[in-house]
């Protein structure tokens, strides 16, 4: 690997930029999921406030009771799914990557100091790119589960509104 890039800039500048960008993608997914979690809690409030056990035990009494019970069960299931997806976004990924990197804190905390200081600049840059790839995979995972969490939260809200409408009718 040459010590200088074709454009004449610092050879590590591109990987630093990439690491910063990927870090922002991860932070973006975490922030959005962090905002979605209280939204789920807010959706749960009217469900508990308007819940009547009779609605679930007497669901065969009438079509309205059956529809209401079905909507409530659907609400509960989608709530659980959305909460699971939000947790998938927010749970830290601490497993070691396929390739060790001194830029990965789970690996760094267990690494020998001699190993950390023995790398050449080219090896260090290669490790930084490996870490950028690892972080990009984490960002992809987080955004995938955030999309699922958002979609199930929307479905959850629709089911709640329909349930509230049916039970008030």
C-alpha positions in Angstrom: 0.0 0.0 0.0 1.5 3.4 -0.9 2.0 5.9 1.8 0.4 8.6 -0.2 -3.0 8.7 -2.0 -3.3 9.5 -5.7 -4.9 12.9 -4.8 -2.0 13.8 -2.6 -3.9 13.9 0.7 -3.2 12.0 3.9 -3.5 8.3 3.2 -5.7 7.8 6.3 -8.1 10.7 5.5 -10.5 8.5 3.5 -10.8 5.9 6.2 -11.3 8.5 8.9 -14.1 10.1 6.8 -15.7 6.7 6.3 -15.5 5.8 10.0 -17.1 9.2 10.8 -19.9 8.7 8.3 -20.7 5.1 9.4 -20.7 6.3 13.0 -23.3 8.9 12.1 -25.4 6.2 10.4 -25.3 4.2 13.6 -26.1 7.2 15.8 -29.0 8.1 13.5 -30.6 4.6 13.9 -30.0 4.6 17.7 -31.6 8.1 18.0 -34.6 7.2 15.9 -35.2 4.0 17.8 -34.7 5.9 21.1 -37.6 8.2 20.0 -39.7 5.3 18.9 -39.5 3.5 22.3 -41.5 6.2 24.2 -44.0 6.3 21.3 -44.7 2.7 22.0 -45.1 3.4 25.7 -47.6 6.2 24.8 -49.6 3.7 22.7 -49.8 1.3 25.6 -51.4 3.9 27.9 -54.9 4.2 26.2 -55.0 0.4 25.8 -54.6 -0.2 29.5 -56.9 2.8 30.3 -59.7 1.4 28.2 -59.1 -2.3 28.7 -62.0 -4.4 30.1 -61.3 -8.0 30.8 -64.9 -8.8 29.8 -64.0 -7.9 26.2 -61.6 -10.8 25.9 -63.6 -13.3 27.9 -66.9 -12.7 26.1 -65.5 -12.4 22.6 -68.0 -14.8 21.2 -71.0 -12.9 22.5 -71.3 -10.7 19.4 -69.4 -9.9 16.2 -68.5 -6.5 17.7 -67.0 -8.3 20.8 -65.1 -10.7 18.5 -63.7 -7.9 16.4 -62.7 -5.9 19.5 -60.9 -8.9 21.0 -59.2 -9.7 17.8 -58.0 -6.1 17.4 -56.7 -6.0 21.0 -54.8 -9.3 20.5 -53.4 -7.9 17.3 -52.4 -4.7 19.2 -50.6 -6.8 21.8 -48.8 -8.9 19.3 -47.6 -5.9 17.2 -46.6 -4.1 20.4 -44.4 -7.0 21.4 -42.9 -7.2 17.9 -42.2 -3.5 17.7 -40.6 -3.5 21.2 -38.4 -6.5 20.1 -37.3 -4.6 16.9 -36.5 -1.5 18.9 -34.4 -3.6 21.3 -32.6 -5.1 18.3 -31.5 -1.6 17.3 -30.5 -0.5 20.7 -28.7 -3.5 22.0 -24.9 -2.9 21.6 -23.0 -5.3 19.3 -20.0 -6.4 21.3 -19.2 -9.7 19.6 -15.7 -9.8 18.1 -15.6 -9.2 14.3 -14.2 -11.9 12.0 -11.0 -9.8 11.8 -9.5 -8.3 14.9 -9.1 -4.6 15.0 -7.5 -2.2 17.5 -10.3 0.2 16.5 -13.0 -2.1 17.9 -13.5 -1.6 21.6 -14.5 -5.2 22.4 -11.3 -6.4 21.0 -9.2 -3.5 22.2 -10.1 -4.0 25.9 -8.6 -7.5 25.8 -5.6 -6.8 23.5 -2.0 -6.9 24.5 -0.3 -3.5 24.5 2.6 -4.9 22.5 0.2 -6.0 19.8 -1.5 -2.6 19.7 1.7 -0.7 19.2 3.5 -3.1 16.8 1.4 -2.4 13.7 2.9 -0.5 10.8 0.9 2.5 9.3 -0.2 0.3 6.4 -1.5 -2.5 8.7 -3.2 0.1 10.9 -5.0 1.6 7.9 -6.0 -1.9 6.8 -7.4 -2.5 10.3 -9.3 0.8 10.2 -10.9 -0.3 6.9 -11.9 -3.6 8.4 -13.4 -1.7 11.3 -15.3 0.6 8.9 -16.7 -2.5 7.2 -17.7 -4.0 10.6 -19.4 -0.7 11.6 -21.2 -0.6 8.2 -22.6 -4.0 8.9 -23.8 -2.9 12.3 -25.4 0.2 10.7 -27.2 -2.0 8.2 -28.5 -4.2 11.0 -29.7 -1.3 13.0 -31.5 0.4 10.1 -33.1 -2.9 9.0 -34.6 -3.4 12.5 -35.5 0.3 12.8 -37.6 0.0 9.6 -39.3 -3.1 11.0 -39.9 -1.3 14.3 -41.4 1.7 12.6 -43.7 -0.3 10.4 -45.0 -2.5 13.3 -45.5 0.6 15.4 -47.6 2.2 12.7 -49.7 -1.0 12.5 -49.8 -1.1 16.3 -51.3 2.5 16.3 -53.8 1.6 13.6 -55.0 -1.4 15.6 -55.2 0.6 18.7 -57.4 3.3 17.0 -59.6 0.6 15.5 -59.9 -1.1 18.8 -60.8 2.1 20.6 -63.4 2.9 17.9 -65.0 -0.6 18.2 -65.1 -0.6 22.0 -66.6 2.9 22.1 -69.2 2.0 19.5 
